[in-house]
Amino acid sequence: MILVGGENLIDFIQENGGDGYPLYRAIPGGSPYNIAKALSRQGAKTGYLTPISDDTLGALLAEGITDDNLTLLSPRSTLPTSLAVVSLVNGQAAYQFYRHGTAERDLTLASLHAAIPAETTGFNIGSLAITDGTDADAWTEAWIGAHNDGIFTSIDPNIRAPFIKDRDGYLARLTRMLKHADMIKLSDEDIAWITPDQPIEDAAKAMFDQSSAALLVLTLGAEGAIGFTKDGTVRIAPVAVPDLKDTVGAGDTFMGTLLAQVSARGLMTKGALAKAPPNDIRAILETAAKAAAINCGRVGCNPPYLNEL
């Protein structure tokens, strides 16, 4: 089973409204929640590790878990559901988050350890869950512990800069985690925030060299993606989106597909991904880019199923 940890929330996504006022549609989301859905839709046995609220909005999130054959590993929480308001500007998503004292942060290191099944083969983490607070510390320790136990670990920082109040503390945590990662995925926006005074590709290469990862994937939006490995780089072209709806969840879909592809190819064991030939890395990246493009042709985060790929 591949575990995914990190926030779940309700996205209130802007749609065209009447009388000059925008309308917002409530959609279950959160970057790790979306990654878990993308992963499960592509046939991987997936466990979602974060608590979900037992309120009415939590019921929507739990329904999404059931519909996509995910296993909810933590007990439901009595705390309320986190919220995100997603406004669209020229098709690009802009976010506001409300997640203080909410269900997805209702966890401890002990509760995470109790929820991790013995059959775990992979553990993905990232986004708001590692930003700050005692929950971020718990996620970090659980994830590093899994790595030390031989479990394949991956991370997608998915940085939301306006919500990082302690930049130095966040970067210290991220640097420590990168030294325990088998696979890293980050966007050009992520790397530009982490190292603003360095060219993006140089910064990504330096990050790869300083990490324990066998593969670092840098997504470049409309310019495709680059995979960094010990044998060099693999660059892929972008996949066209004939009818762009929005980019909500594109990066999450990309990450979920990376995990699904690595698992399906038998590379989710210690050392296996580092030995994968460049053609396999290229195929993995191209499939992830195709999945993200399909998602961008839909409203909100709606990752493709395996048969669509």
C-alpha positions in Angstrom: 0.0 0.0 0.0 1.2 3.5 -0.8 0.4 6.1 1.8 -0.4 9.7 1.2 -0.3 12.2 4.1 -1.3 15.8 4.2 -4.3 18.2 4.2 -7.8 17.6 3.0 -10.2 20.5 2.6 -13.1 21.8 0.7 -12.2 24.0 -2.3 -14.7 26.7 -2.9 -13.8 27.3 -6.6 -14.9 30.4 -8.4 -17.3 30.0 -11.3 -19.0 32.6 -13.5 -21.9 34.2 -11.6 -24.8 36.5 -12.3 -25.4 40.1 -11.3 -21.6 40.8 -11.2 -20.9 38.5 -8.3 -18.8 35.3 -8.5 -20.3 32.0 -7.6 -18.2 29.4 -5.8 -18.7 25.6 -6.1 -17.8 23.3 -3.2 -15.4 20.6 -4.3 -13.4 18.1 -2.0 -9.7 18.8 -2.4 -6.4 19.6 -0.8 -3.1 18.7 -2.6 -2.3 15.4 -0.9 -6.0 14.4 -1.0 -5.9 15.0 -4.7 -2.7 13.1 -5.1 -4.2 10.1 -3.3 -7.2 10.2 -5.7 -5.0 10.4 -8.8 -2.9 7.5 -7.5 -5.8 5.3 -6.7 -7.6 6.0 -10.0 -4.6 4.6 -11.7 -4.8 1.2 -10.0 -2.4 1.6 -7.0 -3.5 0.3 -3.6 -3.6 3.6 -1.7 -4.1 4.6 1.9 -5.0 8.1 2.9 -3.4 8.8 6.3 -4.9 12.2 7.4 -8.0 12.4 9.6 -11.3 13.7 8.0 -13.9 15.6 9.9 -17.2 14.0 10.8 -19.1 17.2 9.8 -21.2 17.7 6.7 -18.3 18.9 4.6 -16.2 16.0 5.9 -18.9 13.7 4.6 -18.1 15.0 1.1 -14.4 14.3 1.5 -15.1 10.8 2.9 -17.4 10.1 0.0 -14.6 10.9 -2.4 -12.4 8.5 -0.6 -15.0 5.7 -1.0 -15.8 6.5 -4.6 -12.1 6.1 -5.6 -11.4 3.0 -3.6 -9.1 4.7 -1.2 -8.6 3.4 2.3 -9.1 6.0 5.1 -6.5 4.9 7.7 -7.2 7.5 10.5 -10.3 7.8 12.6 -12.8 10.6 11.7 -12.3 13.8 13.8 -14.9 15.9 15.6 -13.1 19.1 14.5 -14.4 21.1 11.5 -13.2 20.7 7.9 -10.5 23.0 6.5 -11.5 25.4 3.8 -9.8 26.9 0.7 -11.2 29.6 -1.5 -9.9 29.2 -5.1 -10.3 32.3 -7.2 -9.4 32.1 -10.9 -7.4 34.9 -12.6 -6.8 34.2 -16.4 -7.3 30.5 -15.7 -4.7 30.4 -12.9 -5.7 29.4 -9.4 -5.2 31.8 -6.5 -5.7 30.4 -3.0 -6.9 31.5 0.5 -6.8 28.9 3.3 -8.7 28.5 6.6 -7.3 25.6 8.6 -6.8 26.6 12.2 -8.1 24.0 14.7 -9.4 21.7 12.0 -9.7 18.0 11.5 -6.8 17.5 9.1 -4.5 18.9 11.7 -5.9 16.7 14.5 -3.0 14.3 14.7 0.1 13.4 16.7 3.2 11.3 15.9 1.6 8.5 18.0 -1.7 8.6 16.1 0.2 8.5 12.7 2.3 5.5 13.9 -0.9 3.7 15.0 -2.5 4.3 11.6 0.4 3.2 9.3 -0.2 -0.4 8.1 2.5 -3.1 8.0 2.0 -3.5 4.3 3.2 0.0 3.5 5.5 0.2 0.5 5.5 4.0 -0.1 4.8 7.2 1.8 4.2 10.6 0.1 4.0 13.9 2.0 4.0 17.6 1.3 2.1 20.8 0.8 0.5 22.7 3.8 1.0 19.7 6.1 4.7 20.4 6.5 4.3 24.2 6.7 4.2 24.8 10.4 2.8 23.6 13.8 3.0 20.5 15.8 1.3 18.6 13.1 4.1 19.5 10.6 6.6 18.1 13.2 4.6 14.9 13.5 4.4 14.4 9.8 8.1 15.0 9.4 9.1 12.5 12.1 6.7 9.8 10.8 7.8 10.2 7.2 11.6 10.2 8.1 10.9 7.2 10.3 9.3 5.4 7.4 12.3 6.1 5.3 14.6 4.7 7.9 12.5 1.6 8.0 13.1 1.0 4.3 9.8 2.4 3.0 10.0 4.4 -0.3 9.5 8.1 0.5 8.5 10.9 -1.8 7.8 14.6 -1.3 6.0 17.3 -3.2 6.5 20.6 -1.3 3.8 22.5 -3.3 4.8 25.7 -1.5 2.1 28.2 -0.6 4.4 31.1 0.2 1.8 33.5 1.8 1.1 30.9 4.5 4.8 30.3 5.5 5.4 32.7 8.4 8.8 31.3 9.4 10.8 31.0 6.2 14.0 29.8 7.9 12.2 27.2 10.0 10.3 25.9 6.9 13.5 25.7 4.8 15.3 23.9 7.6 12.5 21.3 7.8 12.4 20.9 4.1 16.2 20.5 3.8 16.1 17.8 6.4 13.3 16.0 4.7 15.1 16.1 1.3 17.9 14.1 2.8 15.4 11.3 3.5 13.6 11.3 0.1 13.7 8.7 -2.6 11.8 10.9 -5.1 11.1 14.6 -5.1 8.7 16.6 -7.3 8.5 20.4 -7.3 7.5 23.1 -9.6 9.4 26.0 -11.1 7.5 28.3 -8.7 8.6 26.2 -5.7 12.3 26.3 -6.6 12.2 30.0 -7.4 10.8 30.6 -3.9 13.4 28.3 -2.2 16.4 29.8 -4.1 15.3 33.1 -5.6 18.8 34.2 -6.6 19.8 31.2 -8.7 18.7 30.0 -12.1 15.9 27.5 -11.8 17.5 24.5 -13.4 20.8 25.1 -11.6 19.0 25.3 -8.3 17.1 22.1 -9.0 20.3 20.2 -9.8 21.9 21.5 -6.6 18.9 20.3 -4.6 19.1 16.9 -6.2 22.8 16.6 -5.5 22.2 17.5 -1.8 19.3 15.1 -1.4 19.1 11.3 -1.1 16.7 11.1 -4.0 17.1 8.8 -7.0 14.8 11.1 -9.0 14.0 14.8 -8.8 11.3 16.1 -11.1 11.0 19.8 -11.9 7.7 20.8 -13.6 7.8 23.8 -15.8 4.2 24.4 -16.6 3.7 25.0 -20.3 7.4 24.2 -20.9 7.2 20.6 -19.9 9.3 18.9 -17.1 12.8 17.8 -16.3 13.9 14.7 -14.5 17.2 14.8 -12.6 19.0 11.4 -12.0 22.5 10.3 -11.2 22.9 9.6 -14.9 21.9 13.1 -16.1 18.7 14.8 -17.0 15.6 13.7 -19.0 13.6 16.6 -20.5 10.1 16.2 -21.8 8.0 18.5 -23.9 4.6 19.8 -22.7 1.4 18.1 -23.6 -1.1 20.3 -25.4 -4.4 21.1 -23.7 -6.9 21.8 -26.6 -9.6 23.1 -24.3 -8.1 24.5 -21.1 -10.6 24.8 -18.3 -8.2 25.6 -15.4 -5.0 24.4 -13.7 -6.5 23.3 -10.4 -4.9 20.0 -9.3 -2.6 19.7 -12.3 0.5 19.4 -10.2 -1.3 16.9 -7.8 -2.3 14.8 -10.8 1.3 14.9 -12.1 2.6 13.7 -8.7 0.0 11.0 -8.2 0.8 9.7 -11.7 4.5 9.7 -10.9 3.9 7.5 -7.9 1.5 5.2 -9.9 4.0 4.8 -12.6 7.0 4.1 -10.3 4.9 1.5 -8.5 3.6 -0.2 -11.6 7.1 -0.5 -13.0 8.3 -2.2 -9.9 10.6 0.7 -8.9 9.2 1.4 -5.5 11.9 -0.5 -3.6 15.1 0.8 -2.2 17.6 1.3 -5.0 15.4 0.3 -7.8 14.5 3.7 -9.1 18.2 4.7 -9.1 18.9 1.9 -11.6 16.0 2.7 -13.9 17.2 3.5 -17.5 16.6 6.9 -19.0 13.9 5.6 -21.3 11.9 4.4 -18.3 12.3 7.8 -16.6 11.1 9.5 -19.8 8.0 7.2 -20.1 7.1 8.0 -16.4 7.4 11.7 -16.9 5.5 11.7 -20.2 2.6 9.7 -18.7 2.5 12.1 -15.7 2.4 15.1 -18.1 -0.4 13.5 -20.1 -2.4 12.9 -17.0 -1.9 16.6 -15.9 -3.0 17.8 -19.3 -6.2 15.7 -19.2 -6.9 17.2 -15.8 -6.5 20.7 -17.1 -9.2 20.0 -19.7 -11.6 19.6 -16.8 -13.0 21.9 -14.1 -11.2 21.6 -10.8 -9.1 18.6 -9.9 -10.4 15.5 -11.7 -7.5 13.2 -12.4 -7.8 10.6 -15.2 -8.4 6.9 -14.7 -5.8 4.4 -15.9 -7.9 3.5 -19.0 -7.8 7.1 -20.0 -4.0 7.1 -20.2 
